[in-house]
C-alpha cells in the first residue's frame, strides 16, 4: 500500500491491486495554494462540507463519493461522527473520521477533528496502523491535542496534515510545533511512502511528507 500526501488533508492511498482512494480533496484558494488536484481515483472520502475538503469534482475517473460508512470494491469504510470544534459542532459543524483497511493495514483519517477523542470514539476506531491527523490548530486540534490523540490511538505511524507552510497561509501553526520534543520522527524528501504488513514500526513513528501538489 502506498500513501501519497497531495496537500492539506488530501492523501491518495493506492492498494497493491491499484485501487485508489483520495481523502478530502481541496479547492485551490487564495490562502491554499497547493496545486490543483487532477488525479483519478476509485473512491473519495469527504470528512465535512468545507471547500478545502469537499472538492470532489476535481477528482477524475468517476469515483464513488463517501460521506459515511460504506463498502466499496471490497474495502469497508467506517465513518465515525465527531465535531469540527470543541463545542459539539456549534462553531464549525460536524466532522467524520474515516477508518478503513487496505492490504491488511488499517488507516484512520481524522478529517478536521476539533476535539480530543472520547473513550467511545477510541473504541469505535479500533486498531489503527496509520493515523492521518491535523496538527495546525485553530480550525482543528492543535499540536498538544494531536499529541494526546496520538497517545490515545497508539498507531504504528502518524502522518501529520492540515498545517501552515509555504502553500497554506491559514492562521494555523506549522508542523514543527507538533514535532517538538518527539524522538521518533522521519522528515522525508518525498510525497509518497509505501507500507507493508509485517514491516510497520514496533513503536509509534511520525513521518512527515512533502506535498505532491
N, C-alpha and C positions, 0 to 999 in steps of 0.2 A: 504494500500500500504506500502511495506517495501523497504527501501533504505539501501543497504549494500555497504560500501566502500571496494573494493577489494584491491586497492592501486593505487597510481599515479593519473591518470584521469579516472580510470576504476571503475564503480559502477555497481552493479546488482540491478535492480529495479523489484520487484515482485508484480504483481497485486493480488487483493483478490481472483481472479479466477485461479491464478497460472501462468499467462503469465510472462515470464522472459525476461528482456531487459538488455543487457550488453553494456556499453558505453566504447569506446576507449580501447580495450584490448591491453595490453602492452606485449612486448617481454622482457624476463629477460636478462639484460645486465650487463657488469662489474660494471657500476655505477648505476644500477637499479636492486636491489636485493630483490624485493618483490617476494613472492612465485609464481611459475608458475600457470597460470590460467588453471583450469581443469573443470570449471563449465559448465553446459549445459545451453543454452538459446534458446528462440524462435526468438529473434531479436537482432542484433548487430548494433550499430551506430558507424561510423568512421568519426571523425572530419577532419582528414587530413592524408596524406600518410607518416608518420614517424613511425619507428619501435616501438616506445614506445606508439603508439596509434592505430596501424592498424593490430595487430597480430590476425586477425580473425580466422586463422587456429587453434588457441589454444582453441577456444570455441567449446564445444561439442554439439551434438543434431541437426546438420544440420540447423542452424539458417538462417533467412533472413538477408542479409547484406545491410545496408542502408548508402548511402553517400549523401543523399539529401531528398527532400520532397517525402513522400510516405505514404500509408496507409496499415498497416499490422495487421491482427487479430482485426480489428475494431478500432485500435489506429492510429490516424492521427499524423504523424511526419512532422513538418515544419523545413526545412533546410534553414538557413539564411546565405548567403555568407558574410564572413568577411575575415580578414587577420591575418596571424601568426606574424605580426610585425607592427610597426607604420609607415612603408614606403610603404603602398599599396601592400604588398606581395613581394617586390623586394628583401628582405633579406631571408625570410623563406617560402614564398609561401602563399597559401590560407588556410582558416580555415572555417569550417561550424559549426554554432551554431545549436543545435537541441532543439526544443520545442515540447512537447507532453503532453497529458493529460492521467493520469491513475487513475481510481476510483474517478474521479471528481477533482483531484489535478493536477495542471499544473506544469510540471517540465521543467527546462531550463538548458542544459549542454553547457557551453561556449567553450568547447574544449581548444585549445591553443590560445585563443584570445590574440592578441598582441597590442590592442589599445583601447582607450575609445570609447564607442558607440556613433554614431550619432543619431539625433532625428528620422531619418527614420528607423534605426535599432531598436530603442526602440519601435517605433510604431509597427513594424513587430513582435516583441516579444509578445506584448500584455500583458495580466495579467500573472504574474509569482508567483506561490506559493513557489516553492523550486528552488533556484538558486545554481547550482554546478559551482564553479568558481575557476580558477587558481589564486594563490596569490604569487608565488615564484619569479616572475620577470625574467629577462634576456631573456628567451625564450618566455615568456608570459607577460601579465600585471603584475605589481608588487603590493605590498601591498597598496600603495597610490592609484593607478588607480583602483585596485579591489574594494577599498572602494568607490571610486567615481562611479564605475559601479553599485555597490550595491545600492547606493543612487539613481541612475538613474532608476533602475529597481524596487526598493522598494518591494522586495519579503517578504513573511512571514518568510521564513527560508533561511539562507545562509549556505552551507556546503563547506568549503574550500578544495582545492585539488591541486595537482601538486606543492608541496613544499618540501624542503630539510628535511630529517630525517635520522634515522639510516639505512634505507633501500634505500634511494635515495641520492646519493652524487653528483648530478648535481650542477653546480655553481650557485645555486639559494638560496634564503633565506628560513628560516623555517616559520612555521605558526605564531609564536609569533609576528613577525613584523606586520602581518595583524591584530592580536588581540589587539595590544597595544592601550590603551585608550578607548576600546569599553566595554560597560557595560553588554549588553545582550548576554553573552557567556556561553555556556554549553560545557564542555570538558568531553565527555563520555568515560567510560571504556569498550566500546563495539564497534563493527564494523557496527552494524545494528540498525536502528531506524524505528519505524512504525508511519505513519501519517494517519489521518482520516479527512474527510471533517467535518467542524464544530468544530474541535479541534485544529486547527492551531493557533499559537500565534497571538495576535492582532497587535503587532509591531514587526519589524524585529528581529529575534533571530539568532545568529550564533551557529551552532552545529558542534563541532569538533569530528570526529570519529577516532577510531583506525583502521589501515588497517587489513583486514581479512587474507591477504596472506603475 
